[in-house]
Amino acid sequence: MSPFGPLIAGGSTGGLALPDLEPEAVARRFVAVWDGLQALWLVDPSFDLGDEILASFR
C-alpha cells in the first residue's frame, strides 16, 4: 500500500475528495505527476512547481 493511500481515503471520508475515488490509484497518479513535473522543472525552473501540482489535481 502506498503511504498516500490513507491520506486520500481520509480526504474522501472528510469530504475533501470524491467518495468514489480509488485511493491507491490516485496515489499512483499523484506520484507520477509529481515525478514528471519535477523532472521538467529541473530542466526549466521558470514555472511554479507547486502551482502545477495543485492544478493537476483540481
Distance bins in CASP14 RR format, pairs under 12 A and 6 or more apart:
PFRMAT RR
TARGET T0000
AUTHOR 0000-0000-0000
RMODE 2
METHOD distances of the structure
MODEL  1
1 7 0 0 0 0 0 1 0 0 0 0 0
1 8 0 0 0 0 0 1 0 0 0 0 0
1 9 0 0 0 0 0 1 0 0 0 0 0
1 23 0 0 0 0 1 0 0 0 0 0 0
1 24 1 0 0 1 0 0 0 0 0 0 0
1 27 0 0 0 0 1 0 0 0 0 0 0
1 28 0 0 0 0 0 1 0 0 0 0 0
2 8 0 0 0 0 1 0 0 0 0 0 0
2 9 0 0 0 0 0 1 0 0 0 0 0
2 22 0 0 0 0 0 1 0 0 0 0 0
2 23 0 0 0 0 1 0 0 0 0 0 0
2 24 1 0 1 0 0 0 0 0 0 0 0
2 25 0 0 0 0 1 0 0 0 0 0 0
2 26 0 0 0 0 1 0 0 0 0 0 0
2 27 1 1 0 0 0 0 0 0 0 0 0
2 28 1 0 0 1 0 0 0 0 0 0 0
2 29 0 0 0 0 0 1 0 0 0 0 0
2 30 0 0 0 0 1 0 0 0 0 0 0
2 31 1 0 0 1 0 0 0 0 0 0 0
2 32 0 0 0 0 0 1 0 0 0 0 0
3 9 0 0 0 0 0 1 0 0 0 0 0
3 23 0 0 0 0 0 1 0 0 0 0 0
3 24 0 0 0 0 0 1 0 0 0 0 0
3 27 1 0 0 1 0 0 0 0 0 0 0
3 28 0 0 0 0 0 1 0 0 0 0 0
3 30 0 0 0 0 0 1 0 0 0 0 0
3 31 0 0 0 0 1 0 0 0 0 0 0
4 10 0 0 0 0 0 1 0 0 0 0 0
4 11 0 0 0 0 0 1 0 0 0 0 0
4 17 0 0 0 0 0 1 0 0 0 0 0
4 21 0 0 0 0 0 1 0 0 0 0 0
4 23 1 0 0 1 0 0 0 0 0 0 0
4 24 0 0 0 0 1 0 0 0 0 0 0
4 25 0 0 0 0 0 1 0 0 0 0 0
4 26 1 0 0 1 0 0 0 0 0 0 0
4 27 1 1 0 0 0 0 0 0 0 0 0
4 28 0 0 0 0 1 0 0 0 0 0 0
4 29 0 0 0 0 1 0 0 0 0 0 0
4 30 1 0 1 0 0 0 0 0 0 0 0
4 31 1 0 0 1 0 0 0 0 0 0 0
4 32 0 0 0 0 0 1 0 0 0 0 0
4 33 0 0 0 0 0 1 0 0 0 0 0
4 34 0 0 0 0 1 0 0 0 0 0 0
4 57 0 0 0 0 0 1 0 0 0 0 0
5 11 0 0 0 0 1 0 0 0 0 0 0
5 12 0 0 0 0 1 0 0 0 0 0 0
5 17 0 0 0 0 0 1 0 0 0 0 0
5 21 0 0 0 0 0 1 0 0 0 0 0
5 22 0 0 0 0 1 0 0 0 0 0 0
5 23 1 0 1 0 0 0 0 0 0 0 0
5 24 1 0 1 0 0 0 0 0 0 0 0
5 25 0 0 0 0 1 0 0 0 0 0 0
5 26 1 0 0 1 0 0 0 0 0 0 0
5 27 1 0 1 0 0 0 0 0 0 0 0
5 28 0 0 0 0 1 0 0 0 0 0 0
5 29 0 0 0 0 0 1 0 0 0 0 0
5 30 0 0 0 0 1 0 0 0 0 0 0
5 31 0 0 0 0 0 1 0 0 0 0 0
6 12 0 0 0 0 0 1 0 0 0 0 0
6 13 0 0 0 0 0 1 0 0 0 0 0
6 23 1 0 0 1 0 0 0 0 0 0 0
6 24 0 0 0 0 0 1 0 0 0 0 0
6 26 0 0 0 0 0 1 0 0 0 0 0
6 27 0 0 0 0 1 0 0 0 0 0 0
7 13 0 0 0 0 0 1 0 0 0 0 0
7 14 0 0 0 0 0 1 0 0 0 0 0
7 16 0 0 0 0 1 0 0 0 0 0 0
7 17 0 0 0 0 1 0 0 0 0 0 0
7 21 0 0 0 0 0 1 0 0 0 0 0
7 23 0 0 0 0 1 0 0 0 0 0 0
7 24 0 0 0 0 0 1 0 0 0 0 0
7 26 0 0 0 0 1 0 0 0 0 0 0
7 27 1 0 0 1 0 0 0 0 0 0 0
7 30 0 0 0 0 1 0 0 0 0 0 0
8 14 0 0 0 0 0 1 0 0 0 0 0
8 15 0 0 0 0 0 1 0 0 0 0 0
8 16 0 0 0 0 1 0 0 0 0 0 0
8 17 1 0 0 1 0 0 0 0 0 0 0
8 18 0 0 0 0 0 1 0 0 0 0 0
8 19 0 0 0 0 0 1 0 0 0 0 0
8 21 1 0 0 1 0 0 0 0 0 0 0
8 22 0 0 0 0 1 0 0 0 0 0 0
8 23 1 0 1 0 0 0 0 0 0 0 0
8 24 0 0 0 0 1 0 0 0 0 0 0
8 25 0 0 0 0 1 0 0 0 0 0 0
8 26 1 0 1 0 0 0 0 0 0 0 0
8 27 1 0 1 0 0 0 0 0 0 0 0
8 28 0 0 0 0 0 1 0 0 0 0 0
8 29 0 0 0 0 1 0 0 0 0 0 0
8 30 1 0 0 1 0 0 0 0 0 0 0
8 31 0 0 0 0 0 1 0 0 0 0 0
8 57 0 0 0 0 0 1 0 0 0 0 0
9 15 0 0 0 0 0 1 0 0 0 0 0
9 16 0 0 0 0 0 1 0 0 0 0 0
9 17 0 0 0 0 1 0 0 0 0 0 0
9 18 0 0 0 0 0 1 0 0 0 0 0
9 19 0 0 0 0 0 1 0 0 0 0 0
9 21 0 0 0 0 1 0 0 0 0 0 0
9 22 0 0 0 0 1 0 0 0 0 0 0
9 23 1 0 1 0 0 0 0 0 0 0 0
9 24 0 0 0 0 1 0 0 0 0 0 0
9 25 0 0 0 0 0 1 0 0 0 0 0
9 26 0 0 0 0 1 0 0 0 0 0 0
9 27 0 0 0 0 1 0 0 0 0 0 0
10 16 1 0 0 1 0 0 0 0 0 0 0
10 17 1 0 0 1 0 0 0 0 0 0 0
10 19 0 0 0 0 0 1 0 0 0 0 0
10 21 0 0 0 0 0 1 0 0 0 0 0
10 23 0 0 0 0 1 0 0 0 0 0 0
10 26 0 0 0 0 0 1 0 0 0 0 0
10 27 0 0 0 0 0 1 0 0 0 0 0
11 17 1 0 1 0 0 0 0 0 0 0 0
11 18 0 0 0 0 1 0 0 0 0 0 0
11 19 0 0 0 0 1 0 0 0 0 0 0
11 21 0 0 0 0 1 0 0 0 0 0 0
11 23 0 0 0 0 1 0 0 0 0 0 0
11 26 0 0 0 0 0 1 0 0 0 0 0
12 18 1 0 0 1 0 0 0 0 0 0 0
12 19 1 0 1 0 0 0 0 0 0 0 0
12 20 0 0 0 0 1 0 0 0 0 0 0
12 21 1 0 1 0 0 0 0 0 0 0 0
12 22 0 0 0 0 1 0 0 0 0 0 0
12 23 1 0 0 1 0 0 0 0 0 0 0
12 26 0 0 0 0 1 0 0 0 0 0 0
12 27 0 0 0 0 0 1 0 0 0 0 0
13 19 1 0 0 1 0 0 0 0 0 0 0
13 21 0 0 0 0 0 1 0 0 0 0 0
13 23 0 0 0 0 0 1 0 0 0 0 0
15 21 0 0 0 0 0 1 0 0 0 0 0
16 26 0 0 0 0 0 1 0 0 0 0 0
16 57 0 0 0 0 0 1 0 0 0 0 0
16 58 0 0 0 0 0 1 0 0 0 0 0
17 23 0 0 0 0 1 0 0 0 0 0 0
17 25 0 0 0 0 0 1 0 0 0 0 0
17 26 1 0 0 1 0 0 0 0 0 0 0
17 27 0 0 0 0 0 1 0 0 0 0 0
17 30 0 0 0 0 0 1 0 0 0 0 0
17 57 0 0 0 0 1 0 0 0 0 0 0
17 58 0 0 0 0 0 1 0 0 0 0 0
18 26 0 0 0 0 1 0 0 0 0 0 0
18 57 0 0 0 0 0 1 0 0 0 0 0
20 26 0 0 0 0 0 1 0 0 0 0 0
21 27 0 0 0 0 0 1 0 0 0 0 0
21 28 0 0 0 0 0 1 0 0 0 0 0
21 29 0 0 0 0 1 0 0 0 0 0 0
21 30 0 0 0 0 0 1 0 0 0 0 0
21 57 0 0 0 0 0 1 0 0 0 0 0
22 28 0 0 0 0 1 0 0 0 0 0 0
22 29 0 0 0 0 1 0 0 0 0 0 0
23 29 0 0 0 0 0 1 0 0 0 0 0
23 30 0 0 0 0 0 1 0 0 0 0 0
24 30 0 0 0 0 0 1 0 0 0 0 0
24 31 0 0 0 0 0 1 0 0 0 0 0
25 31 0 0 0 0 0 1 0 0 0 0 0
25 32 0 0 0 0 0 1 0 0 0 0 0
26 32 0 0 0 0 0 1 0 0 0 0 0
26 33 0 0 0 0 0 1 0 0 0 0 0
26 56 0 0 0 0 0 1 0 0 0 0 0
26 57 0 0 0 0 1 0 0 0 0 0 0
27 33 0 0 0 0 0 1 0 0 0 0 0
27 34 0 0 0 0 0 1 0 0 0 0 0
27 57 0 0 0 0 0 1 0 0 0 0 0
28 34 0 0 0 0 0 1 0 0 0 0 0
28 35 0 0 0 0 0 1 0 0 0 0 0
29 35 0 0 0 0 0 1 0 0 0 0 0
29 36 0 0 0 0 0 1 0 0 0 0 0
29 53 0 0 0 0 0 1 0 0 0 0 0
29 56 0 0 0 0 1 0 0 0 0 0 0
29 57 0 0 0 0 1 0 0 0 0 0 0
30 36 0 0 0 0 0 1 0 0 0 0 0
30 37 0 0 0 0 0 1 0 0 0 0 0
30 53 0 0 0 0 1 0 0 0 0 0 0
30 54 0 0 0 0 0 1 0 0 0 0 0
30 56 0 0 0 0 1 0 0 0 0 0 0
30 57 1 0 0 1 0 0 0 0 0 0 0
31 37 0 0 0 0 0 1 0 0 0 0 0
31 38 0 0 0 0 0 1 0 0 0 0 0
31 53 0 0 0 0 0 1 0 0 0 0 0
31 56 0 0 0 0 0 1 0 0 0 0 0
32 38 0 0 0 0 0 1 0 0 0 0 0
32 39 0 0 0 0 0 1 0 0 0 0 0
32 53 0 0 0 0 0 1 0 0 0 0 0
32 56 0 0 0 0 1 0 0 0 0 0 0
32 57 0 0 0 0 0 1 0 0 0 0 0
33 39 0 0 0 0 0 1 0 0 0 0 0
33 40 0 0 0 0 0 1 0 0 0 0 0
33 41 0 0 0 0 0 1 0 0 0 0 0
33 49 0 0 0 0 0 1 0 0 0 0 0
33 50 0 0 0 0 0 1 0 0 0 0 0
33 52 0 0 0 0 1 0 0 0 0 0 0
33 53 1 0 0 1 0 0 0 0 0 0 0
33 54 0 0 0 0 0 1 0 0 0 0 0
33 55 0 0 0 0 1 0 0 0 0 0 0
33 56 1 0 1 0 0 0 0 0 0 0 0
33 57 1 0 0 1 0 0 0 0 0 0 0
33 58 0 0 0 0 0 1 0 0 0 0 0
34 40 0 0 0 0 0 1 0 0 0 0 0
34 41 0 0 0 0 0 1 0 0 0 0 0
34 49 0 0 0 0 1 0 0 0 0 0 0
34 50 0 0 0 0 1 0 0 0 0 0 0
34 52 0 0 0 0 1 0 0 0 0 0 0
34 53 1 0 0 1 0 0 0 0 0 0 0
34 54 0 0 0 0 0 1 0 0 0 0 0
34 56 0 0 0 0 1 0 0 0 0 0 0
34 57 0 0 0 0 0 1 0 0 0 0 0
35 41 0 0 0 0 0 1 0 0 0 0 0
35 42 0 0 0 0 0 1 0 0 0 0 0
35 49 0 0 0 0 0 1 0 0 0 0 0
35 53 0 0 0 0 0 1 0 0 0 0 0
35 56 0 0 0 0 0 1 0 0 0 0 0
36 42 0 0 0 0 1 0 0 0 0 0 0
36 43 0 0 0 0 0 1 0 0 0 0 0
36 49 0 0 0 0 0 1 0 0 0 0 0
36 52 0 0 0 0 1 0 0 0 0 0 0
36 53 0 0 0 0 0 1 0 0 0 0 0
36 56 0 0 0 0 0 1 0 0 0 0 0
37 43 0 0 0 0 0 1 0 0 0 0 0
37 44 0 0 0 0 0 1 0 0 0 0 0
37 45 0 0 0 0 0 1 0 0 0 0 0
37 47 0 0 0 0 1 0 0 0 0 0 0
37 48 0 0 0 0 0 1 0 0 0 0 0
37 49 1 0 1 0 0 0 0 0 0 0 0
37 50 0 0 0 0 1 0 0 0 0 0 0
37 51 0 0 0 0 0 1 0 0 0 0 0
37 52 1 0 1 0 0 0 0 0 0 0 0
37 53 1 0 0 1 0 0 0 0 0 0 0
37 54 0 0 0 0 0 1 0 0 0 0 0
37 55 0 0 0 0 1 0 0 0 0 0 0
37 56 1 0 0 1 0 0 0 0 0 0 0
37 57 0 0 0 0 0 1 0 0 0 0 0
38 44 0 0 0 0 0 1 0 0 0 0 0
38 45 0 0 0 0 0 1 0 0 0 0 0
38 47 0 0 0 0 0 1 0 0 0 0 0
38 49 1 0 0 1 0 0 0 0 0 0 0
38 50 0 0 0 0 1 0 0 0 0 0 0
38 52 0 0 0 0 1 0 0 0 0 0 0
38 53 0 0 0 0 1 0 0 0 0 0 0
39 45 0 0 0 0 0 1 0 0 0 0 0
39 49 0 0 0 0 0 1 0 0 0 0 0
40 46 0 0 0 0 0 1 0 0 0 0 0
40 47 1 0 0 1 0 0 0 0 0 0 0
40 49 0 0 0 0 1 0 0 0 0 0 0
40 52 0 0 0 0 1 0 0 0 0 0 0
40 53 0 0 0 0 0 1 0 0 0 0 0
41 47 1 0 0 1 0 0 0 0 0 0 0
41 48 0 0 0 0 1 0 0 0 0 0 0
41 49 1 0 1 0 0 0 0 0 0 0 0
41 50 0 0 0 0 1 0 0 0 0 0 0
41 51 0 0 0 0 0 1 0 0 0 0 0
41 52 1 0 0 1 0 0 0 0 0 0 0
41 53 0 0 0 0 0 1 0 0 0 0 0
42 49 0 0 0 0 1 0 0 0 0 0 0
43 49 0 0 0 0 0 1 0 0 0 0 0
44 52 0 0 0 0 0 1 0 0 0 0 0
45 52 0 0 0 0 0 1 0 0 0 0 0
46 52 0 0 0 0 0 1 0 0 0 0 0
47 53 0 0 0 0 0 1 0 0 0 0 0
47 55 0 0 0 0 0 1 0 0 0 0 0
48 54 0 0 0 0 1 0 0 0 0 0 0
48 55 0 0 0 0 1 0 0 0 0 0 0
49 55 0 0 0 0 0 1 0 0 0 0 0
49 56 0 0 0 0 0 1 0 0 0 0 0
50 56 0 0 0 0 1 0 0 0 0 0 0
50 57 0 0 0 0 0 1 0 0 0 0 0
51 57 0 0 0 0 0 1 0 0 0 0 0
51 58 0 0 0 0 0 1 0 0 0 0 0
52 58 0 0 0 0 0 1 0 0 0 0 0
END
